[in-house]
């Protein structure tokens, strides 16, 4: 690592997370968060100043140990997440717990553990939310609830930590592997040309991160043009 600012991006092995890492690589040294170390190493080889940060985010002890090994953190981008769709009548307690654990609890715990470093840097937290964090539609109830909770977490963090910049990003449907899984659950056609590109979402994240020091981008809503 150099004297450049340091950004930790979760979910960085693919999709929006990997695109965010590429967008921040010209200005930041990168910690690429995720579970698949081999995939993270592959991304890291393309980005000078990047290294894998392979941690299971739902393992609080492992996260605490990994954060304890850091000596600087300027930007924390939460991109990891899961989506289980279906009617609420079929959503078991296990589905609720798994979704909340990944999409909310893991985010809150990593942020809590990283706060001393972020405070020292007067840094920034970016939460990759969703359009579902603004409006809940049928069959999206569990996922939307987790994203509404994530939005509330960001609002509260922004109020409690005035020295930090906290940005919630709400993209619409984006051309990623996760979106392919979503469309499979919906039994719908996959039309990549009608979705956002991951790079477009990443550019919005980079714009918020690279905003001048007097500016605080609190919320970004980005939708496919098609």
C-alpha positions in Angstrom: 0.0 0.0 0.0 1.1 3.6 -0.6 0.2 6.9 1.0 -2.9 7.1 -1.2 -6.3 6.9 0.6 -7.5 3.3 1.2 -10.9 2.0 0.2 -12.4 -1.3 1.3 -15.1 -2.6 -1.1 -17.1 -5.6 -0.2 -18.6 -7.9 -2.8 -15.6 -7.0 -4.9 -15.1 -10.3 -6.8 -17.8 -9.5 -9.4 -20.7 -7.3 -10.4 -21.1 -3.8 -9.0 -18.4 -4.4 -6.3 -15.7 -5.2 -8.9 -16.8 -2.3 -11.0 -16.6 0.1 -8.0 -13.1 -1.2 -7.3 -12.1 -0.5 -10.9 -13.6 3.0 -10.7 -11.7 3.8 -7.5 -8.4 2.2 -8.5 -6.9 5.4 -10.1 -7.2 7.3 -6.8 -7.3 4.7 -4.0 -5.4 1.7 -2.8 -8.0 -1.1 -2.5 -8.9 -3.9 -0.2 -11.1 -6.2 -2.1 -13.6 -7.8 0.2 -15.4 -11.1 -0.4 -15.4 -14.9 0.3 -13.7 -16.2 -2.8 -10.0 -15.4 -2.4 -9.1 -16.8 -5.8 -11.7 -14.6 -7.5 -10.5 -11.6 -5.5 -6.9 -12.2 -6.5 -7.9 -12.3 -10.1 -9.5 -8.8 -9.8 -6.5 -7.6 -7.8 -4.1 -8.5 -10.6 -5.8 -6.0 -12.9 -5.6 -3.2 -10.3 -2.3 -1.9 -9.1 -2.5 -1.0 -5.4 -5.2 -3.7 -4.7 -5.1 -6.8 -2.6 -7.7 -9.4 -1.5 -9.4 -9.0 1.8 -11.1 -12.5 2.0 -13.4 -12.5 5.0 -16.8 -14.2 5.6 -18.8 -11.0 6.6 -21.4 -12.9 8.6 -18.6 -14.3 10.9 -18.2 -11.5 13.4 -15.0 -12.8 15.0 -13.3 -13.2 11.6 -14.4 -9.6 10.6 -13.1 -8.2 13.9 -9.7 -10.0 13.4 -9.4 -8.7 9.8 -10.3 -5.1 10.7 -7.8 -5.2 13.6 -5.1 -5.8 11.0 -5.8 -2.5 9.2 -4.0 0.7 10.1 -5.9 3.1 7.7 -9.3 3.2 6.1 -10.7 6.2 4.2 -13.7 4.7 2.3 -15.9 1.7 3.1 -18.1 0.6 0.3 -20.7 -2.0 1.2 -21.6 -3.8 -2.1 -22.1 -7.4 -0.9 -25.7 -8.6 -0.6 -28.3 -11.3 -1.4 -31.8 -11.4 -2.8 -34.4 -14.1 -2.0 -37.6 -13.3 -3.8 -41.1 -14.7 -3.3 -44.4 -14.0 -1.6 -44.4 -13.1 2.1 -46.7 -16.1 2.7 -43.8 -18.4 1.8 -40.9 -16.5 3.4 -39.7 -18.6 6.3 -37.9 -17.3 9.4 -34.7 -18.7 7.9 -35.1 -16.6 4.7 -35.7 -13.5 6.8 -32.7 -14.2 9.1 -30.3 -15.0 6.2 -31.3 -11.9 4.3 -31.1 -9.6 7.3 -27.8 -11.1 8.4 -26.1 -10.4 5.1 -27.8 -7.2 4.0 -28.0 -5.4 7.3 -26.3 -7.0 10.3 -23.0 -7.7 8.5 -23.0 -4.2 7.2 -23.6 -2.7 10.6 -21.0 -4.8 12.3 -18.2 -4.1 9.8 -19.0 -0.4 9.9 -19.0 -0.5 13.7 -15.6 -2.2 13.8 -14.2 0.2 11.2 -15.5 3.4 12.8 -12.2 4.3 14.6 -10.3 4.2 11.4 -13.0 6.0 9.5 -13.3 8.7 12.1 -9.5 9.2 12.0 -9.7 9.8 8.3 -12.9 11.8 8.3 -13.9 9.2 5.8 -16.9 7.9 3.9 -19.3 5.0 4.0 -21.1 4.1 0.8 -24.1 1.7 1.1 -25.1 0.0 -2.2 -28.8 -0.1 -1.6 -31.5 -0.6 -4.3 -34.7 0.8 -5.8 -36.3 -1.7 -3.4 -35.0 0.4 -0.6 -37.4 3.2 -1.7 -40.4 1.1 -2.7 -41.5 -2.4 -1.9 -43.2 -4.4 -4.7 -45.0 -7.8 -4.6 -42.6 -10.8 -4.1 -39.8 -8.4 -3.0 -41.0 -8.0 0.6 -38.1 -9.6 2.4 -35.4 -8.0 0.2 -37.1 -4.6 0.4 -37.4 -4.8 4.1 -33.6 -5.4 4.4 -32.9 -2.5 2.1 -35.3 -0.2 3.9 -33.4 -1.1 7.1 -30.1 -0.4 5.3 -31.4 3.0 4.3 -32.4 3.7 7.9 -29.0 2.6 9.1 -27.3 5.0 6.7 -29.6 7.9 7.8 -28.8 7.2 11.5 -25.1 6.8 10.9 -25.0 10.1 9.0 -26.7 11.8 12.0 -24.6 10.2 14.6 -21.2 10.6 12.9 -21.2 14.1 11.5 -17.5 14.0 10.6 -18.2 11.1 8.1 -19.8 11.3 4.7 -22.5 8.6 4.4 -24.0 7.9 0.9 -26.9 5.6 0.1 -26.9 4.6 -3.6 -30.2 3.2 -5.0 -29.6 1.6 -8.4 -32.4 0.1 -10.5 -31.9 -3.2 -12.3 -28.3 -3.7 -13.2 -26.6 -6.2 -15.5 -24.9 -8.6 -13.1 -24.9 -12.2 -12.1 -27.1 -11.4 -9.2 -29.7 -9.9 -11.6 -29.6 -13.0 -13.6 -30.5 -15.0 -10.5 -33.3 -12.5 -9.7 -34.8 -12.9 -13.2 -34.5 -16.7 -12.8 -36.5 -16.5 -9.6 -39.1 -14.3 -11.4 -39.2 -16.7 -14.3 -38.6 -13.7 -16.6 -36.5 -13.1 -19.7 -33.0 -11.5 -19.1 -32.7 -8.4 -21.2 -29.3 -6.9 -20.4 -29.7 -4.0 -22.8 -32.6 -2.8 -20.7 -30.6 -2.7 -17.5 -27.9 -0.4 -16.0 -24.3 -1.4 -16.6 -22.4 -2.1 -13.4 -19.8 0.5 -14.6 -22.6 3.2 -14.6 -23.4 2.5 -11.0 -19.7 2.5 -10.1 -19.3 5.9 -11.7 -22.1 7.2 -9.5 -20.3 5.8 -6.5 -17.0 7.3 -7.6 -18.6 10.7 -8.1 -19.8 10.7 -4.5 -16.5 9.5 -3.1 -14.5 12.0 -5.1 -16.8 15.0 -4.3 -14.9 18.0 -3.1 -14.4 18.2 0.7 -17.2 20.8 1.1 -19.7 18.5 -0.5 -21.6 15.5 1.0 -23.6 13.4 -1.4 -26.1 11.8 0.8 -28.3 9.9 -1.6 -28.0 8.8 -5.3 -30.9 7.3 -7.2 -30.0 5.9 -10.6 -32.3 4.1 -13.0 -32.0 2.4 -16.4 -32.7 4.8 -19.2 -34.3 2.1 -21.3 
